[in-house]
Amino acid sequence: MTTLDFTDTVHSLRTGIVTVELNDDLWRITKPDGEVLGYVHRWYSASGVRFQAKRMLARQRRFLPLGDFWSIDDALDIFRF
């Protein structure tokens, strides 16, 4: 399990998860106890702004793409499961 004891900007947008804004286009998603669940990355397509959610698989040392979403709310919802 990867946990982080330090955070700079913390926002609770959903019950059970915490978002930490790392820069204008990247958020770390954690549990309230600090366990890292993954990241949401904002990117720009020809159709508009998209949000890509990636689950962190610590034991495999890689990220699993969960999908691209039209809103950050939809991207954050995927981490509740």
Backbone as CSV, one residue per row, in Angstrom:
resi,resn,N_x,N_y,N_z,CA_x,CA_y,CA_z,C_x,C_y,C_z
1,MET,0.837,-1.168,0.000,0.000,0.000,0.000,0.883,1.233,0.000
2,THR,0.582,2.170,-0.868,1.299,3.430,-0.914,0.489,4.496,-0.196
3,THR,1.077,5.108,0.814,0.427,6.206,1.521,1.355,7.397,1.527
4,LEU,0.755,8.564,1.581,1.517,9.800,1.627,1.119,10.563,2.876
5,ASP,2.089,10.967,3.667,1.823,11.704,4.890,1.789,13.205,4.672
6,PHE,2.156,13.650,3.495,2.211,15.078,3.237,1.273,15.416,2.080
7,THR,0.642,16.553,2.203,-0.178,17.071,1.119,-0.112,18.578,1.168
8,ASP,-0.340,19.181,0.036,-0.322,20.636,-0.026,-1.745,21.160,-0.096
9,THR,-2.470,20.837,-1.149,-3.832,21.290,-1.329,-4.741,20.077,-1.328
10,VAL,-5.618,19.996,-0.364,-6.494,18.838,-0.262,-7.940,19.301,-0.389
11,HIS,-8.686,18.601,-1.228,-10.104,18.892,-1.407,-10.866,17.575,-1.371
12,SER,-11.919,17.518,-0.596,-12.787,16.350,-0.599,-13.964,16.655,-1.516
13,LEU,-13.986,16.002,-2.667,-15.067,16.221,-3.625,-16.094,15.106,-3.569
14,ARG,-15.725,13.967,-3.057,-16.600,12.802,-2.975,-16.414,12.147,-1.613
15,THR,-17.448,11.487,-1.143,-17.352,10.743,0.100,-16.409,9.563,-0.095
16,GLY,-15.419,9.442,0.767,-14.507,8.312,0.724,-13.260,8.523,-0.099
17,ILE,-13.162,9.638,-0.837,-11.932,9.929,-1.578,-11.534,11.384,-1.363
18,VAL,-10.253,11.634,-1.502,-9.688,12.978,-1.367,-8.894,13.271,-2.622
19,THR,-9.009,14.477,-3.143,-8.223,14.873,-4.309,-7.157,15.869,-3.879
20,VAL,-5.972,15.707,-4.441,-4.868,16.619,-4.196,-4.433,17.154,-5.553
21,GLU,-4.588,18.454,-5.765,-4.202,19.053,-7.037,-2.685,19.177,-7.096
22,LEU,-2.073,18.504,-8.073,-0.618,18.525,-8.228,-0.171,19.628,-9.175
23,ASN,-0.979,19.899,-10.193,-0.786,21.041,-11.075,-2.124,21.334,-11.740
24,ASP,-2.146,22.230,-12.713,-3.413,22.639,-13.318,-4.159,21.490,-13.991
25,ASP,-3.460,20.463,-14.407,-4.067,19.381,-15.178,-3.940,17.999,-14.545
26,LEU,-3.520,17.913,-13.280,-3.282,16.609,-12.674,-3.707,16.606,-11.204
27,TRP,-4.499,15.586,-10.827,-4.955,15.411,-9.458,-4.599,14.012,-8.975
28,ARG,-4.099,13.909,-7.735,-3.877,12.616,-7.090,-5.147,12.288,-6.320
29,ILE,-5.596,11.036,-6.435,-6.802,10.583,-5.757,-6.381,9.620,-4.649
30,THR,-6.782,9.913,-3.416,-6.406,9.081,-2.272,-7.639,8.752,-1.434
31,LYS,-7.465,7.772,-0.567,-8.445,7.536,0.488,-8.166,8.544,1.594
32,PRO,-9.100,8.772,2.495,-8.854,9.723,3.588,-7.630,9.379,4.446
33,ASP,-7.246,8.089,4.517,-6.077,7.703,5.309,-4.761,7.910,4.572
34,GLY,-4.813,8.383,3.311,-3.604,8.676,2.550,-3.229,7.637,1.517
35,GLU,-3.920,6.502,1.469,-3.618,5.474,0.467,-3.942,6.000,-0.922
36,VAL,-2.966,5.927,-1.814,-3.134,6.443,-3.165,-3.950,5.461,-4.001
37,LEU,-5.028,5.977,-4.604,-5.866,5.170,-5.487,-5.482,5.342,-6.949
38,GLY,-5.078,6.553,-7.323,-4.716,6.808,-8.712,-4.627,8.292,-9.004
39,TYR,-4.806,8.621,-10.288,-4.671,9.993,-10.754,-5.747,10.305,-11.783
40,VAL,-6.090,11.592,-11.873,-6.943,12.089,-12.950,-6.152,13.160,-13.679
41,HIS,-6.063,13.000,-15.001,-5.313,13.919,-15.842,-6.266,14.613,-16.815
42,ARG,-6.246,15.942,-16.858,-7.056,16.689,-17.808,-6.259,16.881,-19.086
43,TRP,-6.891,16.604,-20.215,-6.232,16.814,-21.504,-7.236,17.396,-22.482
44,TYR,-6.718,17.943,-23.554,-7.556,18.657,-24.514,-7.594,17.891,-25.828
45,SER,-8.803,17.566,-26.281,-8.994,16.892,-27.561,-9.649,17.881,-28.523
46,ALA,-9.801,17.469,-29.762,-10.453,18.320,-30.755,-11.919,18.569,-30.378
47,SER,-12.498,17.666,-29.601,-13.905,17.786,-29.200,-14.101,18.556,-27.901
48,GLY,-13.027,18.832,-27.193,-13.123,19.559,-25.926,-12.258,18.950,-24.845
49,VAL,-12.489,19.399,-23.629,-11.700,18.949,-22.473,-12.140,17.541,-22.077
50,ARG,-11.162,16.674,-21.811,-11.411,15.298,-21.356,-10.628,15.073,-20.069
51,PHE,-11.076,14.106,-19.287,-10.424,13.736,-18.033,-10.153,12.246,-18.063
52,GLN,-8.875,11.871,-17.953,-8.498,10.466,-17.967,-8.214,10.008,-16.537
53,ALA,-8.884,8.931,-16.120,-8.682,8.348,-14.796,-7.758,7.142,-14.926
54,LYS,-6.777,7.050,-14.015,-5.843,5.924,-13.991,-5.758,5.386,-12.573
55,ARG,-5.978,4.099,-12.413,-5.852,3.436,-11.116,-4.395,3.038,-10.920
56,MET,-3.855,3.295,-9.730,-2.480,2.908,-9.431,-2.466,1.467,-8.915
57,LEU,-1.673,0.619,-9.559,-1.488,-0.765,-9.117,-0.086,-0.863,-8.530
58,ALA,0.003,-0.614,-7.239,1.306,-0.488,-6.575,2.142,-1.760,-6.670
59,ARG,1.520,-2.911,-6.496,2.291,-4.165,-6.526,2.857,-4.460,-7.911
60,GLN,2.165,-4.000,-8.940,2.645,-4.217,-10.308,3.461,-3.030,-10.805
61,ARG,3.524,-1.983,-10.020,4.256,-0.756,-10.358,3.845,-0.209,-11.720
62,ARG,2.529,-0.051,-11.890,2.016,0.503,-13.138,0.649,1.125,-12.898
63,PHE,0.137,1.791,-13.923,-1.183,2.396,-13.876,-2.106,1.679,-14.846
64,LEU,-3.351,1.537,-14.452,-4.371,0.925,-15.292,-5.333,2.024,-15.731
65,PRO,-5.360,2.352,-17.037,-6.312,3.368,-17.501,-7.748,2.883,-17.268
66,LEU,-8.569,3.726,-16.645,-9.951,3.378,-16.360,-10.912,3.982,-17.371
67,GLY,-10.456,4.987,-18.100,-11.306,5.589,-19.122,-11.119,7.087,-19.227
68,ASP,-11.679,7.631,-20.309,-11.699,9.069,-20.557,-13.125,9.562,-20.355
69,PHE,-13.262,10.687,-19.677,-14.576,11.194,-19.304,-14.704,12.662,-19.708
70,TRP,-15.949,13.103,-19.906,-16.209,14.486,-20.292,-16.218,15.429,-19.103
71,SER,-16.354,14.899,-17.879,-16.348,15.765,-16.697,-15.468,15.140,-15.615
72,ILE,-14.927,16.003,-14.781,-14.094,15.501,-13.688,-14.952,14.727,-12.682
73,ASP,-16.214,15.098,-12.543,-17.102,14.359,-11.637,-17.224,12.901,-12.051
74,ASP,-17.384,12.663,-13.350,-17.479,11.283,-13.832,-16.169,10.530,-13.627
75,ALA,-15.051,11.215,-13.841,-13.741,10.571,-13.648,-13.528,10.211,-12.169
76,LEU,-13.967,11.058,-11.262,-13.810,10.780,-9.837,-14.744,9.672,-9.370
77,ASP,-15.902,9.577,-9.957,-16.859,8.534,-9.557,-16.299,7.134,-9.737
78,ILE,-15.433,6.933,-10.728,-14.887,5.603,-11.012,-14.031,5.080,-9.847
79,PHE,-13.494,5.975,-9.029,-12.627,5.554,-7.913,-13.419,5.072,-6.710
80,ARG,-14.724,5.228,-6.723,-15.539,4.754,-5.600,-15.720,3.258,-5.637
81,PHE,-15.383,2.610,-6.746,-15.611,1.171,-6.926,-14.332,0.384,-6.920
